[in-house]
Structures are given as C-alpha cells and as structure tokens.
Amino acid sequence: MNEVHRIIQERQSARVPFDPNQKVSKEHLLQILDAGRWAPTAHNMQNFDVVVVDDKEVLEIIGNVKSRISEVFLRENYEQLSFSKEELLKKKTGILGAMFPPAWVDPSKMAEVARESAPMPLTQSIRGSPCLLIVVYDTRKRAPASEGDVLGFMSLGCAMENMWLMAQSLGISLQILSSFAASPVGKQIKQILCIPEALKIAYTCRLGYPTGSTRYLRVRRDIADFAHHNKFGTKGI
Ligand SMILES: Cc1cc2nc3c(=O)[nH]c(=O)nc-3n(C[C@H](O)[C@H](O)[C@H](O)COP(=O)(O)O)c2cc1C
C-alpha cells in the first residue's frame, strides 16, 4: 500500500473529546489550508473561504450558541442507522444507532424529542477542540451551467477531503460538524465571526488531539458492490 492509500484508509471521523490545551500549531494549520488551496474546484473557482477560529474567547462565544434537534434530522438520521455490529457489517453503509442517545433512535419518541428537548450549547459539539475551520462559500457565485450549483458543492467537498487527509498525515484528528451550517445556528455564528451576509457556512472542521481512542467500527461497500464494468449491472472490474 502506498503512502497516499494508507492515509486515505486511516482517515476517520474523530467523534471524541479533544484536549483543549493541545493547540494545533500555526505551521500545521498552514499545511492544512495549503492542502485545501490545491483542491480541484469547478472552473478553478476556489469557491471557499475558511475562518480559522482558535481564540479561546471566540470558541467560548460560539460554544454558547444553542442548537435544537429537528424532527426531520431525527427521522432521516434513523434511515442510515444499524442497531447491531452484525447489521452494520452486513449493510456496509451507514452508522451505528448506538452513537446517539436512545430517545433519538426511537421513532415513536422523535416528535416529542424535537419538541421538548432543551436546546444544546455548541460546546457539546466542539468538545474541547482548540481550533475550528469554518468553511464558507458565496451563494451568488455558482459554477457555470451547474444546476443547483452541484459542481460548487462538489468543489467544497474536494477542499474538505484535501484538508482532512493533510490533517490525518500530520496526526491531527478531525470531525465534520454539519450542524453549524443549519439556520438559525449558522446565522448566529456568522454574526459572531462577522461573516458577510451573502456567504453561507458549508461545514465546520473540528480539529485537535483526542483524549481517548477514536477507533470505531467503520464499514465500506466492496468495490464489486459499486463498480460496473463497461455496462451498468456488470459488477466488478
Ligand atoms: C458532507 C459531510 C457532512 C458530514 N457531517 C457530519 C457531522 O455533522 N457530524 C459527524 O460526526 N460526521 C459528519 N460527517 C462524517 C461522516 O459521517 C463520515 O465521514 C462517515 O460516517 C464515514 O466515517 P469515517 O469518516 O470515519 O470514515 C460528514 C461527512 C461529510 C462528507
């Protein structure tokens, strides 16, 4: 296995607390941003800006923003869940229901959870991370002839993966936090960080050094499950 392949396979979501006192160095941050800079983007539009947040006070202010869980999230999240390791290994896609509080994965309680749960401060998502990369894009500048700006969104994903692989190669853990983009949370974060109105938060990378193991059961389809040879339906190559 070559070095790139090894880093691709070892990259994983780090859904554990990070050590707030172990900073990500400026040198490493610059390497991660440089990797983002060299990502492929539609028409080379480089359609993103990144707000690097590593000031303790700013992190605390963001951490005090509260978010609510929506019923739509709970119901659509449920579709991707397996409820045993055996089920997940068989399905080869999705994630384990055990990652979420029991009430979140009980369809009969979802409406009530969404209605009754107290809003959660983002500090529970930041979990000690000493550095957030908040990736934003300009909603007015879509990639040429790209319906719904699909090509623009793909480009944002390319930047994400380049930065993630670089972080991995530097021994820095990363978790994507999508919830920072959703309104009204995204709006409040934009205000805190003085992000112009026309820009939208695409995703947030939570960076740092974990306080415990990040390992968990990760599954993928086999190549023969998704690759088709010369004609769709002729599986494998
Ligand atoms: C666009 C996008 C949004 C994601 N949002 C979240 C998120 O909000 N929270 C989270 O823990 N992981 C998030 N992830 C990570 C995926 O859940 C994760 O990559 C997937 O389950 C595979 O696991 P792995 O990263 O450990 O290989 C996101 C990934 C992508 C590409």
The ligand as an SDF file (V2000), in Angstrom:
LIG
                    3D

 31 33  0  0  0  0  0  0  0  0999 V2000
  -20.6880   16.4890    3.8140 C   0  0  0  0  0  0  0  0  0  0  0  0
  -20.4010   15.7170    5.0750 C   0  0  0  0  0  0  0  0  0  0  0  0
  -21.0630   16.0520    6.2550 C   0  0  0  0  0  0  0  0  0  0  0  0
  -20.7930   15.3730    7.4440 C   0  0  0  0  0  0  0  0  0  0  0  0
  -21.3800   15.7720    8.6160 N   0  0  0  0  0  0  0  0  0  0  0  0
  -21.0160   15.1790    9.7730 C   0  0  0  0  0  0  0  0  0  0  0  0
  -21.4970   15.6550   11.0210 C   0  0  0  0  0  0  0  0  0  0  0  0
  -22.2560   16.6090   11.1140 O   0  0  0  0  0  0  0  0  0  0  0  0
  -21.0960   15.0010   12.1560 N   0  0  0  0  0  0  0  0  0  0  0  0
  -20.2380   13.9430   12.1100 C   0  0  0  0  0  0  0  0  0  0  0  0
  -19.8790   13.4090   13.1600 O   0  0  0  0  0  0  0  0  0  0  0  0
  -19.7610   13.4720   10.9320 N   0  0  0  0  0  0  0  0  0  0  0  0
  -20.1250   14.0730    9.7840 C   0  0  0  0  0  0  0  0  0  0  0  0
  -19.6210   13.6240    8.5950 N   0  0  0  0  0  0  0  0  0  0  0  0
  -18.7250   12.4670    8.5910 C   0  0  0  0  0  0  0  0  0  0  0  0
  -19.3840   11.1920    8.0560 C   0  0  0  0  0  0  0  0  0  0  0  0
  -20.4400   10.7860    8.9120 O   0  0  0  0  0  0  0  0  0  0  0  0
  -18.2960   10.1290    7.9680 C   0  0  0  0  0  0  0  0  0  0  0  0
  -17.3200   10.5460    7.0640 O   0  0  0  0  0  0  0  0  0  0  0  0
  -18.8440    8.7690    7.5530 C   0  0  0  0  0  0  0  0  0  0  0  0
  -19.7250    8.2600    8.5130 O   0  0  0  0  0  0  0  0  0  0  0  0
  -17.7100    7.7730    7.3450 C   0  0  0  0  0  0  0  0  0  0  0  0
  -16.9380    7.6540    8.5300 O   0  0  0  0  0  0  0  0  0  0  0  0
  -15.3810    7.9910    8.5720 P   0  0  0  0  0  0  0  0  0  0  0  0
  -15.2210    9.4700    8.3460 O   0  0  0  0  0  0  0  0  0  0  0  0
  -14.9350    7.6240    9.9570 O   0  0  0  0  0  0  0  0  0  0  0  0
  -14.7240    7.1870    7.5030 O   0  0  0  0  0  0  0  0  0  0  0  0
  -19.8770   14.2920    7.4190 C   0  0  0  0  0  0  0  0  0  0  0  0
  -19.2080   13.9630    6.2240 C   0  0  0  0  0  0  0  0  0  0  0  0
  -19.4530   14.6660    5.0720 C   0  0  0  0  0  0  0  0  0  0  0  0
  -18.6910   14.3100    3.8190 C   0  0  0  0  0  0  0  0  0  0  0  0
  1  2  1  0
  2  3  1  0
  2 30  2  0
  3  4  2  0
  4  5  1  0
  4 28  1  0
  5  6  2  0
  6  7  1  0
  6 13  1  0
  7  8  2  0
  7  9  1  0
  9 10  1  0
 10 11  2  0
 10 12  1  0
 12 13  2  0
 13 14  1  0
 14 15  1  0
 14 28  1  0
 15 16  1  0
 16 17  1  0
 16 18  1  0
 18 19  1  0
 18 20  1  0
 20 21  1  0
 20 22  1  0
 22 23  1  0
 23 24  1  0
 24 25  2  0
 24 26  1  0
 24 27  1  0
 28 29  2  0
 29 30  1  0
 30 31  1  0
M  END
$$$$
